[in-house]
Amino acid sequence: MKKNITNLTMRICQLEQQLRSNNVEIQCVPENKRENLIHVVTNISKVVGCNVEDKDIINCTRVAKLDNKNSRPRSIVVQLASTRLRDQLLASTLSYNRQNPNNKLNNSHLGYAGPKTPIFIAEHLSPSNKSLHAAARLKAREKGYRACKIKKIYVLLRPKKGKSIQERLQFMLKDPVYDMVRRTQSNLADLLEAMEGDISELNLGLSDKDYAKITDEVDFVVHMAATIRLDGPLRDATLANVRGTRECVSLAKACKKLKCFTYVSTAFTHATRDRIETELKEQFYPCPVPPDQIIELAESESKTLEGLTEELSKGWHNTYTFTKAIAEEVVRLNCGDIPVCVVRPPVVLPAYYEPFPGWSDPSVMYGPSSTLWQQLREVRTAEGLLPHSLFGIVMQ
């Protein structure tokens, strides 16, 4: 009974947050009896460089204070037309404040007289998430934390190119991306434990001992492994990307302390030819092939699947995005009873801020990304753009 109540409470919290998926909360805007809140929101968007028009605002209102003794103005909750627009407004505000550290978004930008007071724009959190966020910020200030405290991270690796899993892990940790973490967490290497496995194998190729260790100890499972060879055989891509995801979901569901399963997909899962010039929303789309069916064909080791590649993946540009689309269906079908998050990153480009501006993993500096990065460097040199200029690109 206690477990059922906990699960129901968690699902209610998730639904509450999901209902706020298009919302932002604007804090510390001075109150005025004759104020036009829609006009306030559009003016803020102009200041930070994000074009929000009247038609993009579904609802806009001030909300009651949780604490009447608080002297701050009531917050403004804005429901926007899409989650993408919400994210653009949040990102633009963050970028504006970073570029203007001495003149961050404040009341003077909206024409209010008097001393400058900051204006904050944040994701509209549910009451439970807002309490959790506040408690986390308080604890971070008390302890000087830059991130949450982690007891152990298990990393699934396979031997590759003559290197053992321990050698591969040590090589990865030499990357500059971990420099800042090492400065604040001198025992970083001690927190990581390599486990031998392979996503293309049943049970992820884990030994019984390692599998049991994970299910007994792990709170969060992040699945971001995949075969990323765009023109690879459909059978190989299916076993790694589709069946591998199924095996990761099974592992996550077996974890006794699971808090969340995160699946890292790609922005191109449903960027098919028939959807060119259409908006792709943050939702699940119809699956091109039933996951169990294509897994069964891949496991049969016959050449049938390769002969059907062109017909099955019609509309998709390659076997990578095709199988990642099917993998999302695996998540949708099997994760209804656990907390789950699907992340769809677009093209990977060099870092904007950390570990330092311009950093990039060598593995992404090939093909389109390499060509694009060289072009951006030439544009910046020719036009004199600032080093922190932002380029957001999604390719068809």
Secondary structure, 3 states (H helix, E strand, C coil): CHHHHHHHHHHHHHHHHHCCCCEEEEECCCCCCCCCHHHHHHHHHHHHCCCCCHHHEEEEEECCCCCCCCCCCCCEEEEECCHHHHHHHHHHHHHHHHHCCCCCCEHHHHCCCCCCCECEEEECCCHHHHHHHHHHHHHHHHHCCCCCCCCCEEEEECCECCECHHHHHHHHHCCHHHHHHHHHCCCHHHHEEEEECCCCCHHHHCCHHHHHHHHHHCCEEEECCCCCCCCCCHHHHHHHHHHHHHHHHHHHHHCCCCCEEEEECCCCCCCCHHHCCCCCCCCCCCCCCCHHHHHHHHHCCCCHHHHCHHHHCCCCCCHHHHHHHHHHHHHHHHCCCCCEEEECCCCCCCCCCCCCCCCCCHHHCCHHHHHHHHHHHHHHHHHCCCCCCCCCCCCC
